[in-house]
């Protein structure tokens, strides 16, 4: 039983990180060999990831990595705009000084690829600092967007600058212990991503 969550986490990481591409077929035997397990934990993990919206299981054909369209990504970001500000507000009252310093370090100038990785770490630290297992589960589902779709923001100079400005303001709010400011800036940050998607991603 302890093996299955590990397999699910590894599969999720491979999908979100882009190792397993949208539309790629997920064969239980090959995945079992890759992760050094039997096929049963793989099948259970695929069902869980189907529930999370990352995998599509087709009758008599097996599983494939889900392909996201504009509406899927917009929907996920709109849900994040409801959940993540609440996480930031909670974190402002609970986050440690060490985590604040780590967030500040993640705001430093870096290459685009480094900033993409730093962004993921930044949001993960805040969610963990919120100290709400239920909120963490909900956010995990709402954050299930492969990196190829998430990284588009960081390749646009204006959007990247706006995102980094929001990150620095969130750190300032945490230093001040200001829940309302942390919540407001996080909401602006996520809604800025929604506006960017609506502006740059064609309707069809």
Phi, psi and omega in degrees: 000326183290342185284327189296315178299325179297315180298316179299317180297319180294319178294317179300315180298319180294324179286311182293327180279351176092003176295322174256118190275154173306132181089351182287136180284138183252100182269124186302319183295316180294320179292323178299320178292319181297319185260004176065048181217181176273176182285336183298311177298328178296313180298319180295319179295320180297321178295321178294319180289334172295316178297333179275351177089012181263341186229145172245124179259117183258129180305130177066006181235348181092200186249150175226154173292130183294141174263128183264137172251182184304314183294323177300310184293318177299318180299316180296318180291327177293324175292319176301324180294339175275323188268315190291327173300324177295321177296318180295320179297316178295317182298326182301333181263354187234341189293143181278160177299323180296320179292324177297317178296322178295318177300319179298318178299324181288349178270359182291155177299140181200173176293163180302315181297321177293322180293326177298314179293317180297323179299317179297317179295320180302309182290327179294318180298317180296316181297317179294323180292335179297332174068036179233103179303322181291319178294325179295319178295316180296319180291328179299319178292320183284344182261008184283066181238119179307148185303328180301326179277322182289329187285348182301327181297323188279352177263002175253120187302314182294315181293322179297317180296319179295320180296316180294325177296317178297318179301315181293324179290326176295318177300317178299320179295321178294319179298325180276353183065030186263098182296317183296318180292317179300317180296315183294317182291320178297320178297316178298320180299311183289318179294333174296323177293320178299314181297321179296316178298315181297327182282324191254341184261118182303149180300321182219000000 
